Amino acid sequence: MLRNGLEPWHLLVVAIVVIVLFGSKKLPEAARGLGKSMRILKSEAKAMKDEGSAHRAGPAAPR
């Protein structure tokens, strides 16, 4: 059934369902909100990665 993964017609069906659920007027607003959420998620993940590497690369604490 899914041995070839997603085919172009799968994406077409998903796009039609999204348009029907959200309507054409609210779709741009939903896309903007999703984009904003993705940017926040990426920046937080990068900050956590940078913070983690700073802890590992920093000098060892005296005991």
VOMARMI-382985 format. One record per residue (C-alpha): residue number from 1; x, y, z. Coordinates in nm, 2 decimals, decimal comma. Example, Ala and Ser with C-alpha at 12.3 -4.5 7.8 and 13.67 -1.06 7.14 Angstrom:
REM residues 2
+-----+--------+--------+--------+
: num :      X :      Y :      Z :
+-----+--------+--------+--------+
:   1 :   1,23 :  -0,45 :   0,78 :
:   2 :   1,37 :  -0,11 :   0,71 :
+-----+--------+--------+--------+
END
This chain:
REM residues 63
+-----+--------+--------+--------+
: num :      X :      Y :      Z :
+-----+--------+--------+--------+
:   1 :   0,00 :   0,00 :   0,00 :
:   2 :   0,26 :   0,26 :   0,10 :
:   3 :   0,57 :   0,08 :  -0,04 :
:   4 :   0,64 :   0,38 :  -0,27 :
:   5 :   0,58 :   0,64 :  -0,01 :
:   6 :   0,39 :   0,95 :  -0,08 :
:   7 :   0,29 :   1,00 :  -0,44 :
:   8 :   0,18 :   1,33 :  -0,60 :
:   9 :  -0,19 :   1,24 :  -0,58 :
:  10 :  -0,16 :   1,18 :  -0,20 :
:  11 :  -0,04 :   1,54 :  -0,17 :
:  12 :  -0,33 :   1,66 :  -0,38 :
:  13 :  -0,58 :   1,48 :  -0,16 :
:  14 :  -0,42 :   1,63 :   0,15 :
:  15 :  -0,43 :   1,98 :   0,00 :
:  16 :  -0,80 :   1,94 :  -0,09 :
:  17 :  -0,89 :   1,82 :   0,27 :
:  18 :  -0,70 :   2,12 :   0,42 :
:  19 :  -0,88 :   2,36 :   0,20 :
:  20 :  -1,22 :   2,21 :   0,29 :
:  21 :  -1,14 :   2,21 :   0,66 :
:  22 :  -1,00 :   2,56 :   0,69 :
:  23 :  -1,16 :   2,73 :   0,40 :
:  24 :  -0,99 :   2,95 :   0,15 :
:  25 :  -1,01 :   3,27 :   0,37 :
:  26 :  -0,85 :   3,13 :   0,68 :
:  27 :  -0,58 :   2,92 :   0,51 :
:  28 :  -0,33 :   3,21 :   0,48 :
:  29 :  -0,37 :   3,29 :   0,85 :
:  30 :  -0,32 :   2,93 :   0,94 :
:  31 :  -0,01 :   2,91 :   0,72 :
:  32 :   0,13 :   3,22 :   0,89 :
:  33 :   0,07 :   3,08 :   1,23 :
:  34 :   0,23 :   2,75 :   1,14 :
:  35 :   0,53 :   2,93 :   1,00 :
:  36 :   0,57 :   3,14 :   1,31 :
:  37 :   0,55 :   2,83 :   1,53 :
:  38 :   0,81 :   2,65 :   1,32 :
:  39 :   1,05 :   2,95 :   1,35 :
:  40 :   1,01 :   2,96 :   1,73 :
:  41 :   1,07 :   2,58 :   1,75 :
:  42 :   1,38 :   2,60 :   1,54 :
:  43 :   1,52 :   2,90 :   1,74 :
:  44 :   1,45 :   2,72 :   2,07 :
:  45 :   1,61 :   2,40 :   1,94 :
:  46 :   1,92 :   2,59 :   1,83 :
:  47 :   1,94 :   2,77 :   2,16 :
:  48 :   1,93 :   2,44 :   2,35 :
:  49 :   2,19 :   2,29 :   2,12 :
:  50 :   2,42 :   2,59 :   2,17 :
:  51 :   2,37 :   2,59 :   2,54 :
:  52 :   2,44 :   2,21 :   2,56 :
:  53 :   2,77 :   2,25 :   2,36 :
:  54 :   2,88 :   2,54 :   2,58 :
:  55 :   2,84 :   2,33 :   2,89 :
:  56 :   3,04 :   2,05 :   2,73 :
:  57 :   3,31 :   2,27 :   2,59 :
:  58 :   3,35 :   2,48 :   2,90 :
:  59 :   3,63 :   2,43 :   3,16 :
:  60 :   3,58 :   2,16 :   3,41 :
:  61 :   3,45 :   2,27 :   3,75 :
:  62 :   3,70 :   2,23 :   4,04 :
:  63 :   3,61 :   1,96 :   4,29 :
+-----+--------+--------+--------+
END
